[in-house]
Amino acid sequence: MTTRTETPHVFPTAGEDLARPAPAPTTPQTASPAYRLAYADLDFLLRDELRGVRLQLELVKPELTLEAHEVASTVVVFGSARKVEAERAGVDLPRAQAEARKLGQLISCYGQGRPGPSEFVVVTGGGGGMMEAANQGATDVGAKSIGFNIVLPFEQEPNPYITPELCFRFHYFAARKMHLLMRARAVVCFPGGFGTLDELFETLTLIQTGKMAPIPVILFDTAFWRRLVDFDLLVEAGLISPHDRELCHFVDTAEAAWAAIALHHRLD
């Protein structure tokens, strides 16, 4: 973990001012909300007009934390948060979950123990199912992993395999999505629902439009994804270019997923 060099302060810090005892006795002036320090006034910070500030906070807090823990690059694992105990509709989700755990192990075995900043750290949306399995795989080999949770009406609890110091919680989907991809060296999508599809197509759009450097986008379970998304139809209809279809790699094992990542980045 990086240790920041503290520079002596000429003026009192914000924290020091916040810790100062309140004036005594309390007066109508000091009891007024207007008297509160702006950065300590939760009612003020939650105003609609402060949305931009809150977005900035959600970008800066994880960024500073990841920098402090020297996380240089990640592999993002998307997939359903639901736990399914048996194969349904021809989709073997229990097997996919087992492969997600194995992939978490393979990714983390490469990244852990190497000198310098941490590379290829597993990151998920922080929930259960496929995401939990990938975080668990990292834990299996003694590696750290990241979880980017989101506040939902049906509260999502972080899975127990995320490194506690790297377990984040977001209000804004936009800030969460940016952090999921900012350090990504690959994206692996296991079977999932709307959330997984949202993340998949946003990643593909960013790469297709040149807003993001090309990285491997890997779809686990060829039969599932071929049935769900007809990329050939999009090409035939002229809605995407033939080379856009090559942005995705279809795999059926954790080993094949890791091999595609290693080949793209020419890893030893």
N, C-alpha and C positions, 0 to 999 in steps of 0.2 A: 504494500500500500504506500502510495506516494506521501511523503511528509512535506507540507507546505512551510516555507520559511516565513515566520511571523515578522512583520515590520513594525517597529514601535510606532504607536499612534500619538500624534501631536495633539489631536482633539479627542474628547471622549467618544468611544464607539457607540453605535446604536444600541448594542446590548447593555453597555454600562448605563446609558441614559434610561433605558427601559427598567433597569434594576433599581434605580433610585427610589427611595421611599416617597410615597405620595405626600404632598404638602398637608400639614395639619394646622388647624382643624380643617375639615372638609367644608368648602363653601359652595354656593350655587355655581360659581364659575368653575371650580375644579371638578365638580360633579357632572358638568355638562359633557355630552359626547364630543362637542367641538374641541375640548381640551385634550382629548386622547392623542397620543402620538399616532400619526397616520398609519405607520406600519404595524401598530399593535391594535388597530381599530378594526375588528373583524366585520362589524356592520358596514363600515366604509369599504373594505376590500371586497365584500360580496355584492356591491352595487353593480348594476348592469353596465354602467359606464367604465367600470374597472375590468371588464372582460379581457381586454388586451394585456393588462398587467398580469392577470391570472394565467393567461396562456403563456406568457413569458416565464412565469415561475415554474410552470409544468415542463417547459423546455430546459430551463437552467438547472433545476434541482437534480434530475437524473444525470444530466451532462456532467455536472461537477462531481457527483458521486462515482460515476463510471470512470472519469478521469483519475480520481483519487485511488480507485482500485485497479488502475492501469489496464482497463479493458480496451484493447485496440481494435478487435474485430469479432464478429459474431456469425453464427449460423442460426437462422430463424426457422423455427418449427411451428407450423400452423396445423390445425386439425380440430375435430369436434371435441368439445368439453364434456360431452355426454359419455357415460360409462355404459357400454352395451355388453352383456354377458354371453351373447350367442350371435351366430351369423343370421342376418336378416336381409331379405330381398337380394340374396346373392352377394352381399357385401360382408366380408369376414372382418368385422371391426376388432374383435379380440386379437386376431393375428396382427392386424395393422398396429394395434396398441403395443403388442410385444415387439414389433419391428421398430416402432418409434423409440422404445426404451433402448433397444440395441443400437440404434443410430446415435442416440445421446451418448452412449458409451464410446462408440467409434470416433465421433467428433471430439469428445473430451480427451480421449487418450492421445490424440494428436496434439491438442492445444496445451495440456497440462504439463508442468515440469520443464518447459522450455525456458531458456533465459530471456529476460526482457519482459515487455508488456504481454498480457494474455491475448492469445489469438484463438479464433474459432471457438468462442464461448457460446454455449447453447443458450438461446433466448426464446421464450414462449410468451403467450398471452397471459400466462400465470394461472390458468384454470385447471380443471381436471381432464380426464380422458387422454387424448393423444398428447396434449401439452404436459400433463403431469408425468406421463410415461417418459417423455424426452428429458424433463428435469430429473426424473429418477435415474435415468441412465447416466447422467453426469455425476450424480451423487454416488452411484455404484462404484465409480472409479476414483472417487475422492476429489472431483473437480467442482469448481463453482459454476453456477448457472444463474440466469436472470429471469425474472418474471415481471411482465408489464400488465398489471391488473387494471380493470376499468370498473368504475362504479355503475351498477345496473339496477333497474327497479327490483329485479330478483337478485339479491346481493351475491356476487361472485366472491368466494373465499379463495385466497391463494393456496395453491397446493403445498404440501409440507416438504417438498424436495427443493424448492427455490432457496438459494443462499439468502439468509435473512437480510444481510446488509445490501442485497441487490434485488429486493422485493419492493417494487414500486406500485403506486396506485394513482390512477389518472381520473380526472373528470372529463377532459376533452379527448374525443377519439382522434382528432387531428394531431394533437401533440403526441399521443401514444403511437400513432402510425408512423410519425416522423422518427421517433426514437427506435421503433422496431427495425427500420431500414437504414438508419444513419451509418451504422457500422457493419451492415450485413455483407457477408462474402458469398452467401447462398441463401435461398429460400426453399424449404421443403414443405409441401402441402400434403398432408394425409387426408383421408376422407373427412369431410366436414360439411357444415351447412352454410347459411348465409354469411356468417362472419368469415369463414374460411374463403368463400368465393369472393367476398369483398376484398380481402387482403390479396388474394391471388391476382385478381384483375387490376387492382390498383398497381401492384408491382409490375405486371406486364405492360400496363399503360405507360408507366414511368420509363421503363426500358425502351419500349417502342418509340416513344416521342423524344428520346434522348435526354430526358430530365434526370436520368439515373444511369450510372455506368452499368454495362451488361454484367450480370452475375448468373450463375446457374439457377434456374427455376425448375424444381424437381417435383413431379407429381407421382406420389406413391399409390400403387394399385392401378395398373394400366386399364383393366376392364372397367373399373369404377369411373375413371376420368373420361375414357373414350365414350362411355354410355352417357355421361352427364353433359359433356361439352363436345359439340361437333365442330372441331376446328376446321375440318375439311370443308364443311358447308360454308364457313366464313370465307375461306379462300375461293371456293367456286363461285360464290356470290360477289366476289370482288370487294369484300368488306375489310379484309386484311390481306397483306401481301404474302406470297408463298413463304418467304423467309421468316415472316412473323411466326409461322407455325413452328419453326425450329427454336423458338425461345424456350419451349418446354421440353424437359427430358422425362420420359415415362420409365418408371422402375417398379420392381416388385419385391425387392429385398433391401434391407438396410445397407448391405455391402455394396450393392449397385449404386445406391444413392451417394454413399461416401466416395465411391470410385469416380462418379461424375464430378463431384466437388474437387477431388484431388487432381483429376485430369485438367479441369479448367484452370486451376491455380498452380499447376505444375508442382505439386507438393512432393517432398521427398518421402 
